[in-house]
């Protein structure tokens, strides 16, 4: 999972991450705690969180 440039730092993804893998100080950052469950994808209003590795 990675965060693209659409992120506006709203932090909605942080609240819904069951693994505590996302922090947001400005733009969201996904840590190695990520289990690739993809729950955050549903809650990002900007579609900034993407599956896979950043290209």
PDB file as gemmi writes it, atoms N, CA and C in Angstrom:
CRYST1    1.000    1.000    1.000  90.00  90.00  90.00 P 1                      
ATOM      1  N   UNK A   1       0.853  -1.170   0.000  1.00  0.00           N  
ATOM      2  CA  UNK A   1       0.000   0.000   0.000  1.00  0.00           C  
ATOM      3  C   UNK A   1       0.896   1.229   0.000  1.00  0.00           C  
ATOM      4  N   UNK A   2       0.442   2.254  -0.702  1.00  0.00           N  
ATOM      5  CA  UNK A   2       1.176   3.514  -0.700  1.00  0.00           C  
ATOM      6  C   UNK A   2       0.197   4.668  -0.818  1.00  0.00           C  
ATOM      7  N   UNK A   3       0.677   5.848  -0.536  1.00  0.00           N  
ATOM      8  CA  UNK A   3      -0.142   7.059  -0.592  1.00  0.00           C  
ATOM      9  C   UNK A   3       0.340   7.900  -1.769  1.00  0.00           C  
ATOM     10  N   UNK A   4      -0.588   8.247  -2.664  1.00  0.00           N  
ATOM     11  CA  UNK A   4      -0.199   9.066  -3.812  1.00  0.00           C  
ATOM     12  C   UNK A   4      -0.378  10.555  -3.504  1.00  0.00           C  
ATOM     13  N   UNK A   5      -0.127  11.394  -4.468  1.00  0.00           N  
ATOM     14  CA  UNK A   5      -0.152  12.843  -4.272  1.00  0.00           C  
ATOM     15  C   UNK A   5      -1.552  13.425  -4.082  1.00  0.00           C  
ATOM     16  N   UNK A   6      -2.586  12.612  -4.199  1.00  0.00           N  
ATOM     17  CA  UNK A   6      -3.952  13.095  -3.961  1.00  0.00           C  
ATOM     18  C   UNK A   6      -4.226  13.339  -2.481  1.00  0.00           C  
ATOM     19  N   UNK A   7      -3.379  12.808  -1.599  1.00  0.00           N  
ATOM     20  CA  UNK A   7      -3.602  12.919  -0.155  1.00  0.00           C  
ATOM     21  C   UNK A   7      -3.615  14.387   0.276  1.00  0.00           C  
ATOM     22  N   UNK A   8      -4.658  14.755   1.034  1.00  0.00           N  
ATOM     23  CA  UNK A   8      -4.774  16.115   1.554  1.00  0.00           C  
ATOM     24  C   UNK A   8      -4.588  16.157   3.071  1.00  0.00           C  
ATOM     25  N   UNK A   9      -4.237  15.014   3.668  1.00  0.00           N  
ATOM     26  CA  UNK A   9      -3.979  14.964   5.105  1.00  0.00           C  
ATOM     27  C   UNK A   9      -5.217  15.026   5.974  1.00  0.00           C  
ATOM     28  N   UNK A  10      -6.335  14.532   5.488  1.00  0.00           N  
ATOM     29  CA  UNK A  10      -7.587  14.585   6.258  1.00  0.00           C  
ATOM     30  C   UNK A  10      -7.593  13.621   7.446  1.00  0.00           C  
ATOM     31  N   UNK A  11      -6.748  12.609   7.421  1.00  0.00           N  
ATOM     32  CA  UNK A  11      -6.580  11.628   8.499  1.00  0.00           C  
ATOM     33  C   UNK A  11      -7.719  10.635   8.674  1.00  0.00           C  
ATOM     34  N   UNK A  12      -8.676  10.581   7.773  1.00  0.00           N  
ATOM     35  CA  UNK A  12      -9.765   9.619   7.905  1.00  0.00           C  
ATOM     36  C   UNK A  12      -9.247   8.193   7.892  1.00  0.00           C  
ATOM     37  N   UNK A  13      -8.225   7.924   7.119  1.00  0.00           N  
ATOM     38  CA  UNK A  13      -7.662   6.578   7.024  1.00  0.00           C  
ATOM     39  C   UNK A  13      -7.074   6.127   8.359  1.00  0.00           C  
ATOM     40  N   UNK A  14      -6.510   7.057   9.122  1.00  0.00           N  
ATOM     41  CA  UNK A  14      -5.887   6.728  10.405  1.00  0.00           C  
ATOM     42  C   UNK A  14      -6.914   6.110  11.344  1.00  0.00           C  
ATOM     43  N   UNK A  15      -8.089   6.691  11.408  1.00  0.00           N  
ATOM     44  CA  UNK A  15      -9.132   6.227  12.315  1.00  0.00           C  
ATOM     45  C   UNK A  15      -9.623   4.819  11.995  1.00  0.00           C  
ATOM     46  N   UNK A  16      -9.554   4.425  10.745  1.00  0.00           N  
ATOM     47  CA  UNK A  16     -10.106   3.131  10.348  1.00  0.00           C  
ATOM     48  C   UNK A  16      -9.059   2.028  10.197  1.00  0.00           C  
ATOM     49  N   UNK A  17      -7.787   2.345  10.379  1.00  0.00           N  
ATOM     50  CA  UNK A  17      -6.738   1.319  10.265  1.00  0.00           C  
ATOM     51  C   UNK A  17      -6.707   0.488  11.541  1.00  0.00           C  
ATOM     52  N   UNK A  18      -7.110  -0.769  11.446  1.00  0.00           N  
ATOM     53  CA  UNK A  18      -7.169  -1.679  12.597  1.00  0.00           C  
ATOM     54  C   UNK A  18      -5.787  -2.075  13.106  1.00  0.00           C  
ATOM     55  N   UNK A  19      -4.765  -1.832  12.317  1.00  0.00           N  
ATOM     56  CA  UNK A  19      -3.412  -2.276  12.666  1.00  0.00           C  
ATOM     57  C   UNK A  19      -2.515  -1.130  13.132  1.00  0.00           C  
ATOM     58  N   UNK A  20      -3.052   0.070  13.159  1.00  0.00           N  
ATOM     59  CA  UNK A  20      -2.261   1.223  13.579  1.00  0.00           C  
ATOM     60  C   UNK A  20      -1.093   1.505  12.645  1.00  0.00           C  
ATOM     61  N   UNK A  21      -1.295   1.219  11.373  1.00  0.00           N  
ATOM     62  CA  UNK A  21      -0.212   1.318  10.398  1.00  0.00           C  
ATOM     63  C   UNK A  21      -0.146   2.655   9.677  1.00  0.00           C  
ATOM     64  N   UNK A  22      -1.102   3.538   9.933  1.00  0.00           N  
ATOM     65  CA  UNK A  22      -1.125   4.811   9.210  1.00  0.00           C  
ATOM     66  C   UNK A  22      -1.000   5.970  10.184  1.00  0.00           C  
ATOM     67  N   UNK A  23      -0.119   6.893   9.860  1.00  0.00           N  
ATOM     68  CA  UNK A  23      -0.005   8.143  10.600  1.00  0.00           C  
ATOM     69  C   UNK A  23      -0.209   9.270   9.596  1.00  0.00           C  
ATOM     70  N   UNK A  24      -0.657  10.403  10.101  1.00  0.00           N  
ATOM     71  CA  UNK A  24      -0.876  11.539   9.199  1.00  0.00           C  
ATOM     72  C   UNK A  24      -0.470  12.826   9.891  1.00  0.00           C  
ATOM     73  N   UNK A  25       0.630  13.359   9.466  1.00  0.00           N  
ATOM     74  CA  UNK A  25       1.081  14.687   9.886  1.00  0.00           C  
ATOM     75  C   UNK A  25       1.326  15.408   8.571  1.00  0.00           C  
ATOM     76  N   UNK A  26       0.279  16.002   8.060  1.00  0.00           N  
ATOM     77  CA  UNK A  26       0.311  16.478   6.681  1.00  0.00           C  
ATOM     78  C   UNK A  26      -0.202  15.334   5.827  1.00  0.00           C  
ATOM     79  N   UNK A  27       0.651  14.772   5.024  1.00  0.00           N  
ATOM     80  CA  UNK A  27       0.273  13.640   4.169  1.00  0.00           C  
ATOM     81  C   UNK A  27       0.336  12.327   4.957  1.00  0.00           C  
ATOM     82  N   UNK A  28      -0.566  11.402   4.670  1.00  0.00           N  
ATOM     83  CA  UNK A  28      -0.591  10.101   5.340  1.00  0.00           C  
ATOM     84  C   UNK A  28       0.644   9.279   4.993  1.00  0.00           C  
ATOM     85  N   UNK A  29       1.086   8.480   5.958  1.00  0.00           N  
ATOM     86  CA  UNK A  29       2.231   7.592   5.771  1.00  0.00           C  
ATOM     87  C   UNK A  29       1.819   6.207   6.255  1.00  0.00           C  
ATOM     88  N   UNK A  30       2.071   5.190   5.436  1.00  0.00           N  
ATOM     89  CA  UNK A  30       1.732   3.817   5.793  1.00  0.00           C  
ATOM     90  C   UNK A  30       3.021   3.104   6.203  1.00  0.00           C  
ATOM     91  N   UNK A  31       3.015   2.538   7.412  1.00  0.00           N  
ATOM     92  CA  UNK A  31       4.220   1.894   7.943  1.00  0.00           C  
ATOM     93  C   UNK A  31       4.273   0.406   7.609  1.00  0.00           C  
ATOM     94  N   UNK A  32       5.338  -0.213   8.065  1.00  0.00           N  
ATOM     95  CA  UNK A  32       5.529  -1.648   7.858  1.00  0.00           C  
ATOM     96  C   UNK A  32       4.520  -2.492   8.640  1.00  0.00           C  
ATOM     97  N   UNK A  33       3.759  -1.879   9.535  1.00  0.00           N  
ATOM     98  CA  UNK A  33       2.706  -2.592  10.271  1.00  0.00           C  
ATOM     99  C   UNK A  33       1.538  -2.975   9.365  1.00  0.00           C  
ATOM    100  N   UNK A  34       1.466  -2.390   8.179  1.00  0.00           N  
ATOM    101  CA  UNK A  34       0.364  -2.617   7.245  1.00  0.00           C  
ATOM    102  C   UNK A  34       0.239  -4.102   6.906  1.00  0.00           C  
ATOM    103  N   UNK A  35      -0.975  -4.614   7.019  1.00  0.00           N  
ATOM    104  CA  UNK A  35      -1.271  -6.018   6.712  1.00  0.00           C  
ATOM    105  C   UNK A  35      -1.948  -6.185   5.361  1.00  0.00           C  
ATOM    106  N   UNK A  36      -2.010  -5.093   4.573  1.00  0.00           N  
ATOM    107  CA  UNK A  36      -2.622  -5.124   3.238  1.00  0.00           C  
ATOM    108  C   UNK A  36      -4.097  -5.550   3.278  1.00  0.00           C  
ATOM    109  N   UNK A  37      -4.805  -5.211   4.359  1.00  0.00           N  
ATOM    110  CA  UNK A  37      -6.221  -5.594   4.476  1.00  0.00           C  
ATOM    111  C   UNK A  37      -7.128  -4.753   3.579  1.00  0.00           C  
ATOM    112  N   UNK A  38      -6.645  -3.588   3.160  1.00  0.00           N  
ATOM    113  CA  UNK A  38      -7.331  -2.690   2.226  1.00  0.00           C  
ATOM    114  C   UNK A  38      -8.560  -1.961   2.774  1.00  0.00           C  
ATOM    115  N   UNK A  39      -8.783  -2.021   4.063  1.00  0.00           N  
ATOM    116  CA  UNK A  39      -9.915  -1.308   4.661  1.00  0.00           C  
ATOM    117  C   UNK A  39      -9.772   0.191   4.414  1.00  0.00           C  
ATOM    118  N   UNK A  40      -8.574   0.698   4.513  1.00  0.00           N  
ATOM    119  CA  UNK A  40      -8.343   2.135   4.342  1.00  0.00           C  
ATOM    120  C   UNK A  40      -8.751   2.637   2.963  1.00  0.00           C  
ATOM    121  N   UNK A  41      -8.683   1.789   1.962  1.00  0.00           N  
ATOM    122  CA  UNK A  41      -9.057   2.195   0.604  1.00  0.00           C  
ATOM    123  C   UNK A  41     -10.497   2.702   0.561  1.00  0.00           C  
ATOM    124  N   UNK A  42     -11.364   2.080   1.335  1.00  0.00           N  
ATOM    125  CA  UNK A  42     -12.782   2.450   1.345  1.00  0.00           C  
ATOM    126  C   UNK A  42     -13.037   3.789   2.020  1.00  0.00           C  
ATOM    127  N   UNK A  43     -12.143   4.196   2.917  1.00  0.00           N  
ATOM    128  CA  UNK A  43     -12.378   5.392   3.701  1.00  0.00           C  
ATOM    129  C   UNK A  43     -11.620   6.621   3.228  1.00  0.00           C  
ATOM    130  N   UNK A  44     -10.795   6.485   2.229  1.00  0.00           N  
ATOM    131  CA  UNK A  44     -10.054   7.637   1.727  1.00  0.00           C  
ATOM    132  C   UNK A  44     -10.914   8.387   0.705  1.00  0.00           C  
ATOM    133  N   UNK A  45     -11.381   9.591   1.053  1.00  0.00           N  
ATOM    134  CA  UNK A  45     -12.246  10.337   0.130  1.00  0.00           C  
ATOM    135  C   UNK A  45     -11.519  10.819  -1.124  1.00  0.00           C  
ATOM    136  N   UNK A  46     -10.205  10.877  -1.066  1.00  0.00           N  
ATOM    137  CA  UNK A  46      -9.410  11.373  -2.195  1.00  0.00           C  
ATOM    138  C   UNK A  46      -8.842  10.243  -3.055  1.00  0.00           C  
ATOM    139  N   UNK A  47      -9.115   8.999  -2.677  1.00  0.00           N  
ATOM    140  CA  UNK A  47      -8.570   7.821  -3.386  1.00  0.00           C  
ATOM    141  C   UNK A  47      -7.038   7.904  -3.460  1.00  0.00           C  
ATOM    142  N   UNK A  48      -6.440   8.390  -2.373  1.00  0.00           N  
ATOM    143  CA  UNK A  48      -4.995   8.579  -2.329  1.00  0.00           C  
ATOM    144  C   UNK A  48      -4.241   7.319  -1.928  1.00  0.00           C  
ATOM    145  N   UNK A  49      -4.911   6.376  -1.278  1.00  0.00           N  
ATOM    146  CA  UNK A  49      -4.255   5.145  -0.872  1.00  0.00           C  
ATOM    147  C   UNK A  49      -4.443   4.114  -1.981  1.00  0.00           C  
ATOM    148  N   UNK A  50      -3.333   3.542  -2.391  1.00  0.00           N  
ATOM    149  CA  UNK A  50      -3.336   2.608  -3.505  1.00  0.00           C  
ATOM    150  C   UNK A  50      -2.682   1.283  -3.113  1.00  0.00           C  
ATOM    151  N   UNK A  51      -3.185   0.182  -3.654  1.00  0.00           N  
ATOM    152  CA  UNK A  51      -2.567  -1.115  -3.373  1.00  0.00           C  
ATOM    153  C   UNK A  51      -1.238  -1.259  -4.110  1.00  0.00           C  
ATOM    154  N   UNK A  52      -0.397  -2.124  -3.615  1.00  0.00           N  
ATOM    155  CA  UNK A  52       0.872  -2.396  -4.275  1.00  0.00           C  
ATOM    156  C   UNK A  52       1.972  -1.460  -3.831  1.00  0.00           C  
ATOM    157  N   UNK A  53       2.998  -1.387  -4.630  1.00  0.00           N  
ATOM    158  CA  UNK A  53       4.176  -0.539  -4.364  1.00  0.00           C  
ATOM    159  C   UNK A  53       4.104   0.709  -5.218  1.00  0.00           C  
ATOM    160  N   UNK A  54       4.657   1.790  -4.684  1.00  0.00           N  
ATOM    161  CA  UNK A  54       4.684   3.044  -5.431  1.00  0.00           C  
ATOM    162  C   UNK A  54       5.585   2.903  -6.644  1.00  0.00           C  
ATOM    163  N   UNK A  55       5.097   3.352  -7.760  1.00  0.00           N  
ATOM    164  CA  UNK A  55       5.860   3.231  -9.024  1.00  0.00           C  
ATOM    165  C   UNK A  55       6.935   4.264  -9.135  1.00  0.00           C  
TER     166      UNK A  55                                                      
END                                                                             
